[in-house]
Amino acid sequence: MEQNEEVKENKEKNWGDLRSAIFTLFSMMTVDSWRQSLDDLGMDSSRIFTIVFILIGYFILFNIYMMEDLCTSMSFTDLYLTSLDLQDHTMKRMHHLYNDIMSTVCERVEDLQAAVYSY
């Protein structure tokens, strides 16, 4: 009789409302003390269902993580390539600016040399 009361109490604690049921399922899916929670609930006969649930849940979580990681790395790659394009554009502009500055400096030096030699 006392064991029945304990099982009822554990069922209420783990499955009593939606929040605790989702948390229990998530903890089972992540293999966080799933055997203990089954023993506490008196669900020794449902180990096969639980193992199948864990495998399916792991497969889904793993695929979601991999897809998120793939999407993140793809956007990072796009961002990196875009920044390289901008860097190339900036380097070209700087090269043109350098050429303009050097041509202006050369003209001024030639003007100064012409002025010095004309005296």
N, C-alpha and C positions, 0 to 999 in steps of 0.2 A: 504494500500500500504506500509506503514511504517513497519507494522508487517511482511509482506512478506520479506522485505529487512533484517529485524532482523533475521528471520528464516534462510534465505540464508546465512547470515554472520555466524550464529551459526553452520549451517551444514558444512560450509567450515572450521570453526575452529575445530570442533570435528571429521569430517569425510573427510577432504580435502586431506590428504595423508595417507599413510599406518601407519606411526608412530602414528599420532594422532588418527586414527581409532582404532588401537590396544590399545592405552592408554584409549580411551573412553570405549571400550569393557571391559577392565580390571577393570576400575573404576566402571562400571555397575555391573560386576560380584562380586566385593567386596562390593557392596551396598554402594558405596561412592557417595552420592548425585545423585542417579539415577533418582529420580523423577524430580529434577531440570533440569537435562540435557534433559529429555524427554520433559518437558515443554518448555525449551529453543528452542528445535528443532521443536516444534509444532507437536509432535507425541503422542497426547493424546489417540489415538485409538489403539496403539500398546502395551499397558500395559501388556496384557496377554502374548504376545511373550516375552516381557522383563522379566516378572516374571519367565517364563519357562526357559529362557536363564540364569537367575540368579541361579535358582535351579540346572540346569545341570552344570553350571560353578562351583558352590559351591561344588557339589558332586565330580567333577573331581579334583578340587584343594584340597579338604579335603582328597581324596584318595591318591593323590600324596604326600601330607604332611605325612599322616599316613604311607605310604609305605616307605618314606624316613626315618621317625622316627623309624620304625620297623627295617629297614636295618641297621641304625646307632646303634640301641640298640643291634642287633644281633652281629655286628662286635665288639662292646664294650664287649659283653659277651664272645665272642671268645677270645678277647685280654685279658680279665680278667682271664679266665680259663687258658690260656697259661702262663700268668704271675704267677698264682698259681702253675702250674706244675714246672716252672723254680724255683720258690721259694722253693718248696719241694726238688727239685734236689740240690739246693744250700745248704739247711739245712742238707741234707744227707751227702754232701761233707764236710761241716763244722763239722758234728758229727764225721766222720771218721778222719778228721784232728785233732780234739780235742783228740780222742782216741790215735792216733799216738803220739801226743805231750805228753799226760799223761803217756803213756807207756815209752817213752824216758826219761821223768823226773824221773819216778819211778826207771828205770834202773840206772840212774846217782846217785840218792839218795842211792840206795843199794850199788853201787860201792863206794860212799863216806863213807858210814857206814862201809863197809868192810875194807876200807883203814884206817879209824880212829881206829877201834877195832883191827887191826892187829899190831898196834904199841904197 
